[in-house]
Amino acid sequence: MTPWHAAFGSEVNQGQNSASVTAANGIGNSVDGAVVAEATQVIGDVEHGFDYDPAFEMNTGFNSADVNAGNGLLNSIDGGVFAIADQTVGDVDLGFPLPILF
């Protein structure tokens, strides 16, 4: 980012997020519940109204949820197996969805 961009309130938002689970791998393992890897990430601004900021903005993100479960002989998982990766990159505007024209 150049100093010229910074003068106008430019911002760079970056993030990396990861959730990993390794469970019941091998021989004769038992899991009596769910196996969950959840990675939730929000990168950037969260606005509660109008956003008329003309400044340069860059938002980047990497999000990953990995599950490695129940591999091998005689393994038992008595619940769900979930890998959930939710991500929002950039502005989240919670104001009016459309501009109002007068």
C-alpha positions in Angstrom: 0.0 0.0 0.0 1.4 3.4 -1.0 1.4 6.4 1.4 -1.0 8.0 -1.1 -3.6 5.2 -0.5 -3.0 5.4 3.3 -3.8 9.1 3.2 -7.4 8.3 2.2 -8.0 5.6 4.8 -7.1 2.6 2.7 -6.9 -0.7 4.5 -5.6 -4.1 3.8 -7.3 -6.9 5.7 -5.7 -10.4 5.6 -6.4 -13.6 7.5 -5.8 -17.3 7.6 -8.0 -19.6 9.6 -7.8 -23.4 10.0 -9.5 -26.0 12.1 -8.4 -29.6 12.0 -9.5 -32.8 13.8 -7.8 -36.2 13.7 -9.8 -38.8 15.6 -10.3 -42.5 15.8 -7.6 -43.5 13.4 -5.9 -46.8 13.9 -7.4 -50.1 15.2 -10.4 -50.5 17.5 -11.2 -46.8 18.3 -14.6 -45.6 19.3 -16.0 -42.0 19.4 -19.4 -41.8 21.1 -20.3 -38.3 19.8 -19.8 -36.0 16.8 -16.4 -35.2 15.2 -16.4 -31.5 14.2 -13.9 -29.2 12.7 -15.3 -25.7 12.4 -13.5 -22.6 11.1 -15.5 -19.4 11.0 -13.8 -16.2 9.8 -14.8 -12.6 9.0 -12.2 -10.4 7.2 -12.8 -6.7 6.5 -15.2 -4.1 7.8 -18.6 -4.7 9.4 -20.7 -1.6 8.7 -23.9 -0.7 10.5 -25.3 1.8 8.0 -24.3 3.3 4.7 -20.8 2.8 3.4 -19.8 5.5 0.9 -16.0 5.2 1.5 -14.4 5.6 -1.9 -10.9 4.6 -0.5 -8.9 1.7 -1.8 -9.5 -1.5 0.2 -8.2 -5.1 -0.2 -9.5 -8.1 1.7 -8.0 -11.5 1.4 -8.6 -14.7 3.3 -7.8 -18.4 3.6 -10.2 -20.6 5.5 -10.0 -24.4 5.9 -11.7 -27.1 8.0 -10.4 -30.6 7.8 -11.5 -33.9 9.4 -9.6 -37.1 9.4 -11.6 -39.6 11.3 -12.4 -43.3 11.6 -9.6 -44.6 9.3 -8.4 -48.1 10.1 -9.9 -51.4 11.2 -12.8 -51.7 13.6 -13.3 -48.0 14.3 -16.7 -46.7 15.3 -18.0 -43.1 15.3 -21.5 -42.9 16.8 -22.2 -39.3 15.7 -21.9 -37.0 12.8 -18.7 -36.1 11.1 -18.6 -32.4 10.0 -16.0 -30.1 8.4 -17.5 -26.6 8.4 -15.7 -23.6 6.9 -17.7 -20.3 7.0 -16.1 -17.2 5.7 -17.0 -13.6 4.9 -14.3 -11.5 3.1 -14.9 -7.8 2.5 -17.5 -5.5 3.7 -20.6 -6.7 5.5 -23.1 -3.9 5.2 -26.0 -4.2 7.7 -27.7 -1.0 6.5 -30.3 -0.7 3.7 -29.8 -3.2 0.9 -30.5 -0.7 -1.9 -29.7 3.0 -2.1 -32.6 5.4 -1.7 -32.9 7.9 -4.5 -34.4 11.3 -3.8 
